[in-house]
Amino acid sequence: MKKDQASSTAFTVAQGVLYIAKHTPHARLVSDEMKTATQQILSATEEGQRRLRLLQSVIFPRLVPLIERLTLPGITLNYVLRKSYIQTCVQQAIDEGAQQVIVLGAGFDTLAFRYAKKYPEVNFIEIDHPATHIVKREALESATGQLKNLHFIPVDFTTQRLEDVLSASPLAQPELPTVITIEGVLMYLTVEQVQHLFASLPIFLHNGRRVVFTATNPGATTFGPLLRIYLKLKAEPLKWTCDKNEMEAFVNAAGYEFKQLAGVPEFKEAFFPNDSRRKLNEVEYVAVADKDWATAP
């Protein structure tokens, strides 16, 4: 992404969420609150407004399946499935005693915004590039200004260390049991940066950490022929991937306890239990890892 502009991927994912909500049989996966907040964010910029106009056009929604076949078949639905699964994991962590939720690389995701209203006793922090934060904060300003438990901390993961950013901020509370979400971020970091990120969390967070994150599976077959060209044009190349069969070893080597992984089989079981033949994108999956996590009594 460009230094002074919100992430192109953030716009694409938000547009994809609304596409699922407005133009597919899977609208049930996008809550009204999520849809409204996402529309509000996109409406705040010229680029977002352009994306909304495309969704309202007659032609674009019909072109999405073709675009996906050439890039990542089923990726738009995957956006919503991974968000739904991550939300379930965050809900479970809160039920088990998490008192702080940190969202790394939040983009235009609305989870922290929605849950901060639902759980006023939980501390919510979004950490992302300042250009993306500005768009989101201005779009939701009327609502976020009333949420005393929702905070934004600007950071550039490629040049700043997470532990330094957290330590310098009075908004993060290291003593609280914390669940961290990292969605659509790690693939753009080098393997060294990914390893350092996982190693840095215990340095600052002292009382239990659960990390819910997405990863890219290089062994997947659902890559379209134009994907790498698209990523190059968007200046957001993939740097780190991890085969889903090797994720447990990666997590254990990082000093965490591997808890679960959600790819195509798990998504089908959770969201399409009566549709075993449904084809889903297998490139991205969700993993969950704990570091000294203690559940609430």
Buried (B, 14 or more C-beta within 10 A) or exposed (E): BEEEBBBBBBBBBBBBBBBBBBBBEBBEBBBEEBBEBBBBBBEBBEBBEEBBEBBEEEEBBEEBEEBBBEBBBBBBBBBBBBBBBBBBBBBBBBEBBBBBBBBBBBBBBBBBBBBBBEBEEBBBBBBBBBBBBBBBBEBBEEBBEEBEBBBBBBBEBEEEBBBEBBEEBEBBBEEBBBBBBBBBBBBBBEEEBBBBBBEBBBBBBBBBBBBBBBBBBBEBEBBBEBBEEBBEEEEBEBBBBBBBEBBBEBBEEBEBBBBEBBBBEBBBEEBBEEEEEEEBBBBBBBBBBBBBBEEEE
